[in-house]
Amino acid sequence: MLGRPKTAEEYVDLVDQALFEIEELRLAAEYDMESMGAATEFLSDLQRDVQKLRDSMADGSYRFGKEDLPYVKVVEHQDERILPFKQLLLKINETHIEGLDVEGDED
């Protein structure tokens, strides 16, 4: 897995990517309710929480924190077959807690 984002722009891009992936999964679940019905149960809450995060970034009220983002409890319990971008969401949370990777890899 890639390291944490190094800039605020990269961090915002991760959140935007997560919102895109959530919408894609929602569309797929609506198309194939029989096999993906379980996915739709948590998608609304996940989308709401990630959108709140993105909105706070846009309006300048976002602050890095020491605690997990609200969606993490739901995401941790999902199988990657249901939530293929689970690692992306966990990376956003890791960045929220640990901050941007301003040191970078100096290999």
N, C-alpha and C positions, 0 to 999 in steps of 0.2 A: 504494500500500500504506500502511496506517496506520503510525504511529510505534510505537516500543516502548511496552510497558505502563508506566504511571506508578506503579502500586502493586503490592505483592506479591500482592494479591488478583487483580488483572488478569492478572498473570503466571501464577498458578495456574489461572485460568480458561482461558488459552490452552492450557496443558498438558492440562487436562481436555477441552477441545474437540478437541485432537489425538487423545487416546485414544478419544473418541467416533467421530471420523472414521475412525480405523484400524479400529475394530470394524465400522463400517458398510461399509467397503471389503472387509473380510474376509468379511462376510456376502454381499455382492454377488459376490465372487469365487467363493465356494463355490456360489452359486446358478448362476453362469454360468461354469463352469470352462473351457469351450472358448475364449471370447474374453478372459477375464481371468486365465487360468492363470498368466501371467507375474507378476502382481501378488502372488500368494500366496507366491512364493519368498522375498521379503524382508519380508513383513508380520510374521511371527513375531518376527524379530530387531528390527524397528522397534517393535513393540508392547512387547517386553521392555525395550528401552532407554528408551522414553518412560515406561513404568510405573516403572522404577527411578528416573527423574528425579522423577516425581510422589511416589513413596514417600519419597524423601529430603526433599522439601518438607514432607511430612506429619510426618515424625519429627524435623525440625529439623536434619538433617545436611547439607542442601543448602548449597552455596557457589557464588557466581558464579565464573567461571573465565576464563582467558585463552586456552583452547584449545577447539576445536569439541567439541560433545557427540558421544558415540560413534556416533549414527545418521547423522551428516551425510554421511559418505562414500557411504553407500548412497543417501540422499535426493538428493544432487546428481546422481547418474547416472540418475535416473528422469525419464521424460517426464511432463508434467503431465496427459496423457491417462490415464496409468496411476495417477498419484498427484495427484489434483486439489487436494489441500490441501498441496502441496509448499511453497508460500510461507508457510503457517502454521508448518510445522516449521522453516523457515529463520529466521522471525521469532523463534521460541523460542530458537534457537541464537544469533542476534544479541543478544538480551536477555541470554542467559547470559554472553556475552563482554563486552558493553558496559554491562551493568547496566540498571536501570530508568531510564526517561526522566523523572527528577525535575525537570528544567528545564522540560519541556513546550514547546509551541509558543506563543510570545508574540506571534503575528502581530497 
